[in-house]
């Protein structure tokens, strides 16, 4: 059995090493193009066929081989399991003496904000109080342990919080707190979200619209970037716009919606092309069959358009979730503009 395992492992390693060498050689010969693509597809077809048709046969062949090994050794399965358990314990004891690999166990503010939002939303929809309690504990921890003089810190590890927080930390945490407010009706969470957005506006805002990734008192950089696109996590600018819209509707304060509208106006042209990595930002837009930005589902885009033309309609704040038992603040009713006007604005946001 050991010989069979070694054979399979050796052949797998050999296949991957030679496959890498083959890919390097063929890339050098064929270059980039349809011919090279066809070559690599053709070489991968056998692997796909094996995965579809041969995995079961491999398992069916391995199980009898395992049984024959036990029979040849005159050992029953229970005895073998005991020996393997003892062997694993000895191996673990030896391994424990080695230097352990580094473990990335720091706590990040922004990522916890995403988790808080997810837990709060799941707790609300599934009526599961454990999720809500977990979200509240995480929020309490960050606000108590990862904030200094009203400013968030980026990371926490072994009792120490450090590093200036980034745009995503403020935006994601504020979004998570509003989800907690929506799920529980707790006024504290809305107030904390407002406080975070006040800091964001004071230290991160670009007066031309949108937010920089770093604060104005961050360490000196060659350039302060302003990113509208998603990466491994949603765009901080897109999430911040959503927070502003929701705060505006919750509080009835027009300045929140004006800020959100200005941010959308600054980035509207970035979302109008195909294949744009901006799912979070595109939540604010309808996309028709021609992949053109058409109109907004959320009032923020209507406000952005009207603000660009010098007017802004009045609106009433929505009912807080504690009183309503479920609020429309997250997904307000569509407010559409004529398609030609909306397209014109998207093509020339400034």
Secondary structure as the mmCIF struct_conf table of DSSP 4:
data_model
#
loop_
_struct_conf.conf_type_id
_struct_conf.id
_struct_conf.beg_label_comp_id
_struct_conf.beg_label_asym_id
_struct_conf.beg_label_seq_id
_struct_conf.end_label_comp_id
_struct_conf.end_label_asym_id
_struct_conf.end_label_seq_id
HELX_RH_AL_P HELX_RH_AL_P1 UNK A 2 UNK A 30
BEND BEND1 UNK A 32 UNK A 33
HELX_RH_AL_P HELX_RH_AL_P2 UNK A 34 UNK A 53
TURN_TY1_P TURN_TY1_P1 UNK A 54 UNK A 54
HELX_RH_AL_P HELX_RH_AL_P3 UNK A 55 UNK A 73
TURN_TY1_P TURN_TY1_P2 UNK A 74 UNK A 74
HELX_RH_AL_P HELX_RH_AL_P4 UNK A 77 UNK A 95
TURN_TY1_P TURN_TY1_P3 UNK A 96 UNK A 97
BEND BEND2 UNK A 98 UNK A 98
HELX_LH_PP_P HELX_LH_PP_P1 UNK A 99 UNK A 102
STRN STRN1 UNK A 107 UNK A 108
HELX_RH_AL_P HELX_RH_AL_P5 UNK A 109 UNK A 126
TURN_TY1_P TURN_TY1_P4 UNK A 127 UNK A 127
HELX_RH_AL_P HELX_RH_AL_P6 UNK A 129 UNK A 145
BEND BEND3 UNK A 146 UNK A 146
STRN STRN2 UNK A 147 UNK A 148
TURN_TY1_P TURN_TY1_P5 UNK A 149 UNK A 150
STRN STRN3 UNK A 151 UNK A 157
TURN_TY1_P TURN_TY1_P6 UNK A 158 UNK A 159
STRN STRN4 UNK A 160 UNK A 164
HELX_RH_AL_P HELX_RH_AL_P7 UNK A 167 UNK A 184
HELX_RH_AL_P HELX_RH_AL_P8 UNK A 187 UNK A 203
TURN_TY1_P TURN_TY1_P7 UNK A 204 UNK A 204
STRN STRN5 UNK A 205 UNK A 205
TURN_TY1_P TURN_TY1_P8 UNK A 207 UNK A 208
BEND BEND4 UNK A 209 UNK A 210
STRN STRN6 UNK A 211 UNK A 211
BEND BEND5 UNK A 213 UNK A 214
TURN_TY1_P TURN_TY1_P9 UNK A 216 UNK A 217
BEND BEND6 UNK A 218 UNK A 218
HELX_LH_PP_P HELX_LH_PP_P2 UNK A 219 UNK A 220
BEND BEND7 UNK A 222 UNK A 222
BEND BEND8 UNK A 229 UNK A 229
BEND BEND9 UNK A 231 UNK A 233
HELX_RH_AL_P HELX_RH_AL_P9 UNK A 236 UNK A 251
HELX_RH_AL_P HELX_RH_AL_P10 UNK A 254 UNK A 267
HELX_RH_3T_P HELX_RH_3T_P1 UNK A 268 UNK A 271
BEND BEND10 UNK A 272 UNK A 273
TURN_TY1_P TURN_TY1_P10 UNK A 274 UNK A 275
BEND BEND11 UNK A 277 UNK A 277
HELX_RH_AL_P HELX_RH_AL_P11 UNK A 279 UNK A 282
TURN_TY1_P TURN_TY1_P11 UNK A 283 UNK A 284
STRN STRN7 UNK A 287 UNK A 287
TURN_TY1_P TURN_TY1_P12 UNK A 289 UNK A 290
STRN STRN8 UNK A 293 UNK A 293
BEND BEND12 UNK A 297 UNK A 298
HELX_RH_AL_P HELX_RH_AL_P12 UNK A 299 UNK A 308
TURN_TY1_P TURN_TY1_P13 UNK A 309 UNK A 310
HELX_LH_PP_P HELX_LH_PP_P3 UNK A 316 UNK A 320
HELX_RH_AL_P HELX_RH_AL_P13 UNK A 321 UNK A 324
BEND BEND13 UNK A 325 UNK A 326
TURN_TY1_P TURN_TY1_P14 UNK A 328 UNK A 329
BEND BEND14 UNK A 330 UNK A 331
HELX_LH_PP_P HELX_LH_PP_P4 UNK A 332 UNK A 334
HELX_RH_AL_P HELX_RH_AL_P14 UNK A 339 UNK A 347
TURN_TY1_P TURN_TY1_P15 UNK A 348 UNK A 348
#
